[in-house]
Amino acid sequence: MAGSNKTDKEEQNLSDELKSGLVRNLKRFQDWMRPVPSQPFLLQVLLFILKLPVLLVALALSPFFLIILIFAFAVAL
């Protein structure tokens, strides 16, 4: 029983570590997508255009977006 308790703690620690890493990376991605107010407007627009493909890929892989696509497909039938 003690061995089972140890593996449960290890799995919980691994789960917590994965969640914190995922949240950290998501915040880093959000910060990367935000424009820097000190940059000129034209540069902000150009950087957004360059970052747009990454944003579209992130949206395409989003579960929420996939649910909307499946719902739209079902309605179209």
TORVEXTOR-382928 format. One line per field, with one value per residue (C-alpha): x negated, y, z negated; residue in three letters; residue number from 1. Coordinates in steps of 0.1 Angstrom, whole numbers, plus 2048, in hexadecimal, padded with zeros to 3 digits. Each point is the difference from the previous one (the first is absolute). Layout:
// TORVEXTOR-382928
east <- c(X_...)
north <- c(Y_...)
up <- c(Z_...)
resn <- c(ALA_...)
resi <- c(NUM_...)
This chain:
// TORVEXTOR-382928
east <- c(800_7E3_7F2_821_802_7DD_809_820_7EB_7E7_81C_810_7DE_7FC_823_7FA_7DF_810_81C_7E9_7EA_81D_80D_7DE_7FC_823_7F9_7DF_813_81A_7E4_7EF_820_807_7F3_7E6_80F_7DE_7FD_80D_822_7F3_7E8_81B_815_7E3_7F8_824_800_7E1_80F_821_7F8_7F5_821_814_7EE_807_825_801_7F3_817_81B_81A_7FA_803_821_80D_7F5_810_820_800_7FB_81D_816_7F6_80C)
north <- c(800_818_7FA_809_820_80A_7FB_815_81C_7FD_801_81E_812_7F9_80C_820_805_7FB_818_81B_7FC_802_81F_810_7F9_80D_821_803_7FB_81A_819_7F9_807_821_81F_815_823_811_7F4_815_7F7_7F5_7E8_7F2_7F9_7F0_7EA_7F5_7F6_7EC_7EF_7FA_7DD_7F4_80D_7EE_7E0_804_806_7E2_7E9_80F_7E7_81C_809_7DB_7FD_81F_7F0_7DF_812_814_7E0_7EF_81E_800_7DC)
up <- c(800_7F8_823_810_7EB_80C_825_7FB_7F2_81C_81A_7EE_800_825_807_7ED_812_822_7F8_7F3_81F_817_7EF_801_825_807_7EE_813_821_7F6_7F8_821_813_7EE_811_7EE_7FA_804_824_81D_80D_822_7F0_7EA_81F_812_7E2_7FD_825_7FA_7E1_810_80E_7DD_7F2_81B_7F9_7DA_808_818_7E4_7E6_7F4_7FE_824_80A_7EE_813_821_7F8_7F6_821_813_7EF_806_825_803)
resn <- c(MET_ALA_GLY_SER_ASN_LYS_THR_ASP_LYS_GLU_GLU_GLN_ASN_LEU_SER_ASP_GLU_LEU_LYS_SER_GLY_LEU_VAL_ARG_ASN_LEU_LYS_ARG_PHE_GLN_ASP_TRP_MET_ARG_PRO_VAL_PRO_SER_GLN_PRO_PHE_LEU_LEU_GLN_VAL_LEU_LEU_PHE_ILE_LEU_LYS_LEU_PRO_VAL_LEU_LEU_VAL_ALA_LEU_ALA_LEU_SER_PRO_PHE_PHE_LEU_ILE_ILE_LEU_ILE_PHE_ALA_PHE_ALA_VAL_ALA_LEU)
resi <- c(1_2_3_4_5_6_7_8_9_10_11_12_13_14_15_16_17_18_19_20_21_22_23_24_25_26_27_28_29_30_31_32_33_34_35_36_37_38_39_40_41_42_43_44_45_46_47_48_49_50_51_52_53_54_55_56_57_58_59_60_61_62_63_64_65_66_67_68_69_70_71_72_73_74_75_76_77)
